[in-house]
C-alpha cells in the first residue's frame, strides 16, 4: 500500500511515559531495567521506543537505554530529515535500519566496557506514528497497540515468546533482525500505547496477544482528558504502583501513552 499521504497533516501529540521498578527488583536491590525514549520529528511525526533489559544481563538496563535512544535518534537524525518512505518496502528498510543501528550501538558499548554483548541484552519496540499511519517494529516481548478513536484497539505487534516461559528473543540474538516483527497500520491513529512485558498479562489476551479493551479504554480516556502532562505522569506512575497491577506482576513496568490532539 502507498503511504505517500501519511505526511500531509501536522499534528500535536500528548505524550505520557512512565516506568517503575518491579517489586521483585526492589526486594533484590536491582535497578529498573526498562527504558523509554521518544521524540517528535520536525514534521510532527512521533517516534517512540520501549526497551526491556534482560533479567539475566548484568548491564541490561544499560543496553535498554542505549538501544532506545539510538533507535529514536536514527529516525529523527539530520540524515533522515527528508521525506519518509512512500511505500511498504521503504518503511521496512527504515525500521530495520533503526533496529540495526541500536544493535551496533550495544555492540560498541560492550566493546568499550570490555564485556560480553549478552551482558547488555535487551528487547526493543519501536513505533513511528502519524495521524493516518503507524509503523512498528519489535524484537522480543511486550507489545504496541493503536486506538482508532472509534473504540477499536488494534495490536500492532505481539510478544515474541520462546519455547519456555520467560524466554524471548533479544536484540543481540543472532536471528534478531531476521525475525523482527514489522507492522504497518493504515487508519486514523488517535491513541498509541507501547509497553514492556511486565504488563502484557494485564494488557493482552494471551496466548493470542490481542488487546484487552478494559485495560486500554480507561487509559485512552484518561489521555484524552488530561491538561497537564507532568501531573498525568504522576498519576500513571501511581497506577503502575497500585495493587491492581503489582498483585498481578512483580516485573519492571513501562507504559508509553500518546494521544493525538487536533
C-alpha positions as CSV (number, residue, x, y, z in Angstrom):
1,X,0.0,0.0,0.0
2,X,1.2,3.5,-0.8
3,X,1.9,5.7,2.3
4,X,2.6,8.9,0.4
5,X,-0.4,10.7,2.1
6,X,0.8,10.0,5.6
7,X,2.8,13.2,5.8
8,X,0.2,15.7,4.8
9,X,-1.1,16.7,8.2
10,X,0.7,18.5,11.1
11,X,-0.4,17.3,14.5
12,X,0.3,17.7,18.2
13,X,0.9,14.6,20.3
14,X,0.2,14.5,24.0
15,X,2.7,12.1,25.5
16,X,2.9,10.5,28.9
17,X,5.6,7.8,29.6
18,X,6.1,6.0,32.9
19,X,8.5,3.4,34.2
20,X,8.6,1.8,37.6
21,X,10.9,-0.8,39.2
22,X,9.3,-4.2,39.7
23,X,8.6,-5.4,43.2
24,X,11.0,-8.3,42.7
25,X,13.8,-5.9,41.7
26,X,13.1,-3.8,44.7
27,X,13.4,-6.7,47.0
28,X,16.7,-7.7,45.4
29,X,18.1,-4.2,45.2
30,X,18.2,-4.3,41.4
31,X,17.6,-1.3,39.2
32,X,14.7,-0.9,36.8
33,X,16.0,-2.5,33.5
34,X,13.3,-0.9,31.3
35,X,14.0,2.2,29.2
36,X,11.7,4.5,27.2
37,X,12.8,7.2,24.8
38,X,10.8,9.3,22.4
39,X,10.9,12.4,20.2
40,X,8.8,14.3,17.8
41,X,10.3,14.9,14.4
42,X,10.5,18.3,12.7
43,X,7.4,17.2,10.6
44,X,5.3,16.3,13.7
45,X,5.8,12.6,13.4
46,X,6.1,10.8,16.8
47,X,8.9,8.3,17.3
48,X,8.9,6.2,20.5
49,X,10.8,3.2,21.8
50,X,10.3,0.9,24.8
51,X,13.1,-1.5,25.6
52,X,13.5,-4.1,28.4
53,X,16.9,-5.2,29.5
54,X,17.2,-9.0,30.0
55,X,16.9,-10.0,33.7
56,X,19.9,-12.3,33.3
57,X,22.0,-9.5,31.8
58,X,24.2,-7.7,34.3
59,X,24.0,-4.5,32.3
60,X,20.6,-5.0,30.8
61,X,19.4,-1.5,31.9
62,X,22.4,0.0,30.0
63,X,21.6,-2.0,26.9
64,X,18.0,-1.0,27.0
65,X,18.8,2.7,27.4
66,X,21.4,2.7,24.6
67,X,19.1,0.8,22.2
68,X,16.1,3.0,22.9
69,X,18.0,6.2,22.5
70,X,19.8,5.1,19.3
71,X,16.7,3.8,17.6
72,X,14.9,7.1,18.1
73,X,17.9,9.2,17.1
74,X,18.3,7.1,13.9
75,X,14.8,8.0,12.8
76,X,15.0,11.6,13.9
77,X,18.6,12.4,12.8
78,X,19.5,15.1,10.4
79,X,20.1,12.4,7.7
80,X,16.5,11.3,7.9
81,X,15.0,14.8,7.9
82,X,13.9,14.2,4.4
83,X,10.8,12.5,3.0
84,X,9.6,9.5,5.0
85,X,9.1,6.3,2.9
86,X,6.2,6.3,0.5
87,X,5.8,2.5,0.2
88,X,5.8,-0.5,2.5
89,X,9.3,-1.7,1.4
90,X,10.7,1.7,2.3
91,X,9.2,1.5,5.8
92,X,10.5,-2.0,6.3
93,X,14.0,-0.7,5.4
94,X,13.7,2.3,7.7
95,X,12.5,0.3,10.7
96,X,15.1,-2.5,10.2
97,X,17.9,0.0,9.9
98,X,16.9,1.6,13.2
99,X,17.0,-1.8,14.8
100,X,20.4,-2.5,13.3
101,X,21.8,0.9,14.5
102,X,20.6,0.1,18.0
103,X,22.2,-3.3,17.9
104,X,25.5,-1.9,16.6
105,X,25.4,0.7,19.4
106,X,25.1,-2.1,22.0
107,X,28.0,-4.0,20.4
108,X,30.1,-0.9,20.5
109,X,29.3,-0.2,24.2
110,X,30.1,-3.8,25.1
111,X,33.5,-3.5,23.4
112,X,34.2,-0.2,25.1
113,X,33.4,-1.8,28.5
114,X,35.2,-5.0,27.6
115,X,32.2,-7.1,28.5
116,X,30.2,-9.7,26.6
117,X,27.5,-8.4,24.3
118,X,25.0,-10.6,26.1
119,X,25.6,-8.6,29.2
120,X,23.7,-5.7,27.6
121,X,20.8,-7.9,26.1
122,X,17.5,-6.1,25.7
123,X,14.2,-6.3,23.8
124,X,13.1,-3.3,21.7
125,X,9.7,-2.0,20.5
126,X,9.8,0.9,18.0
127,X,6.8,2.9,16.8
128,X,6.5,5.8,14.3
129,X,3.1,7.5,14.3
130,X,1.3,10.0,12.1
131,X,-2.4,10.8,12.2
132,X,-3.1,8.4,9.3
133,X,-0.4,5.7,9.7
134,X,1.6,3.9,12.3
135,X,4.7,1.7,11.6
136,X,6.1,-0.5,14.3
137,X,9.0,-3.0,14.7
138,X,9.6,-5.3,17.6
139,X,12.2,-7.7,18.8
140,X,11.2,-9.7,21.9
141,X,8.2,-9.4,24.2
142,X,5.9,-6.6,25.2
143,X,3.7,-5.0,22.5
144,X,2.4,-1.9,20.8
145,X,-1.2,-1.1,20.2
146,X,-3.1,1.7,18.5
147,X,-6.6,3.1,19.2
148,X,-8.5,4.5,16.2
149,X,-10.8,6.9,18.0
150,X,-13.9,4.8,17.4
151,X,-13.3,2.5,20.3
152,X,-11.3,-0.1,18.2
153,X,-8.0,-1.2,19.7
154,X,-5.6,-2.9,17.4
155,X,-2.4,-4.8,18.1
156,X,0.5,-3.6,16.1
157,X,2.8,-6.2,17.5
158,X,2.7,-9.1,19.8
159,X,5.1,-10.7,22.3
160,X,7.6,-12.9,20.6
161,X,7.9,-15.8,23.1
162,X,10.3,-18.7,23.2
163,X,9.7,-22.3,23.8
164,X,9.8,-21.9,27.5
165,X,8.1,-19.4,29.9
166,X,10.0,-16.1,30.1
167,X,12.1,-17.0,27.1
168,X,12.3,-14.5,24.3
169,X,14.5,-13.1,21.6
170,X,16.8,-10.2,22.3
171,X,18.2,-7.5,20.0
172,X,21.7,-9.1,20.3
173,X,20.4,-12.6,19.4
174,X,21.9,-14.0,16.1
175,X,18.5,-14.0,14.3
176,X,17.0,-10.9,15.9
177,X,16.8,-8.7,12.8
178,X,15.7,-11.5,10.5
179,X,12.8,-12.5,12.9
180,X,11.8,-8.9,13.9
181,X,8.1,-8.1,13.6
182,X,7.4,-5.2,11.3
183,X,3.8,-3.9,11.2
184,X,2.3,-1.2,9.0
185,X,-1.2,0.1,10.0
186,X,-3.2,2.5,7.9
187,X,-6.0,4.4,9.7
188,X,-6.8,7.4,11.9
189,X,-4.5,6.9,14.8
190,X,-6.0,8.6,17.9
191,X,-4.0,6.7,20.5
192,X,-0.8,4.8,20.8
193,X,0.4,2.6,23.6
194,X,3.7,0.7,24.0
195,X,4.5,-1.4,27.0
196,X,7.2,-3.8,28.3
197,X,6.5,-7.4,29.1
198,X,5.7,-6.8,32.7
199,X,2.3,-5.5,31.6
200,X,1.4,-8.0,28.9
201,X,-0.6,-10.4,31.1
202,X,-2.8,-7.5,32.1
203,X,-2.9,-5.7,28.7
204,X,-3.3,-8.6,26.4
205,X,-5.4,-11.7,26.0
206,X,-2.9,-14.5,25.9
207,X,-1.8,-16.5,24.1
208,X,-3.3,-14.9,21.1
209,X,-1.9,-11.5,22.1
210,X,-5.0,-9.4,21.3
211,X,-5.5,-6.1,23.3
212,X,-7.7,-6.3,26.4
213,X,-10.1,-3.5,26.0
214,X,-10.9,-3.0,29.7
215,X,-7.2,-2.3,30.2
216,X,-6.7,0.2,27.4
217,X,-10.1,2.0,27.1
218,X,-9.8,3.8,30.5
219,X,-6.2,4.8,29.8
220,X,-7.1,6.3,26.4
221,X,-10.0,8.2,28.0
222,X,-7.5,9.4,30.7
223,X,-5.1,10.6,27.9
224,X,-7.9,12.4,26.1
225,X,-8.9,14.4,29.2
226,X,-5.6,15.5,30.7
227,X,-4.5,19.1,30.7
228,X,-1.1,18.8,32.5
229,X,1.3,16.1,31.2
230,X,3.5,16.3,34.3
231,X,0.6,15.7,36.6
232,X,-0.7,12.9,34.3
233,X,2.7,11.2,34.5
234,X,2.5,11.1,38.3
235,X,-1.0,9.6,38.0
236,X,0.3,7.0,35.6
237,X,3.2,6.1,37.9
238,X,0.6,5.7,40.7
239,X,-1.4,3.3,38.6
240,X,1.7,1.2,37.8
241,X,2.5,1.0,41.5
242,X,-1.1,0.2,42.5
243,X,-2.1,-3.2,44.0
244,X,-4.3,-3.7,40.9
245,X,-1.1,-4.0,38.9
246,X,1.5,-5.2,41.4
247,X,-0.6,-8.1,42.6
248,X,-0.5,-9.4,39.0
249,X,3.2,-8.8,38.2
250,X,6.4,-8.3,40.0
251,X,8.4,-7.3,36.9
252,X,9.6,-3.9,35.9
253,X,6.8,-1.9,34.2
254,X,7.0,0.6,31.4
255,X,3.9,2.2,29.7
256,X,4.2,4.8,27.0
257,X,1.0,6.5,26.1
258,X,0.4,9.1,23.3
259,X,-2.8,10.8,22.1
260,X,-3.3,12.9,19.0
261,X,-4.6,16.4,19.8
262,X,-6.2,18.1,16.8
